[in-house]
Amino acid sequence: MKKLPILFLLLISNTLYSQNLTPYEKGNGNQSTTYEEMREFYRGLSRQFPAISYETRGGR
């Protein structure tokens, strides 16, 4: 019975961390990402984690 909370925590942590997959990780390992996909990926990370900030520079 003591192992149940540990198993639950492992399952929850796996679910939480599996949400941030790159296009490379989502595919079969032979794709690259587009500029827009990269920007959206890092924007999502910055919304999810306060330690990450996403700043835009330049004319794009």
N, C-alpha and C positions, 0 to 999 in steps of 0.2 A: 504494500500500500504506500510505502514511502517513496517508491519509484514513480508513482503516478504524477506528482507535481513536477518532477524533473522532466519527465516525458512531455508533459503539457508545455512547459517552458521552451523546450527544444522545438516542438512543433510550431509554437507561436513565433519564435525568433526566426525560424526558417521561412515562414510565411511573410514576415515583415521585410526581411532582407531580399527576398526573391522578386520584389516589385521593381527594382532598379536595374533591369537588364538592358544592356546596350543592343542595338540592332545586330551586332556581330554575335552576341550571346543568344539572342532570340532565334537567329537563323541557324544554318548548318556550318557556320565558321568560315564562309568564304565571301561574305558581303562587307562592304564598307558603308559608312554612314554618310548621309548628305549633310550639308551645312545646317539646314533647318532642323533635321533630326537631332544633330549634336546640340544646337542651341536649346531646343525643347527639353532634351535630356538633362542638361545642366540647370536650366530654369527649374525643372521639377525637383532636382536635388536641393537647390537653394530654398525652395519652399518647404521641403521636408526637414532639412537640417539647418538650424540657426547658425552653425559654424561656417556654412558655405554661403558666399554671397556671389550673385551674378550681376555683373556690370557690363553695360554696352559702351563701346567706344567707336568713334569714327562715324561714317555716313550710312551704315547699313541698318 
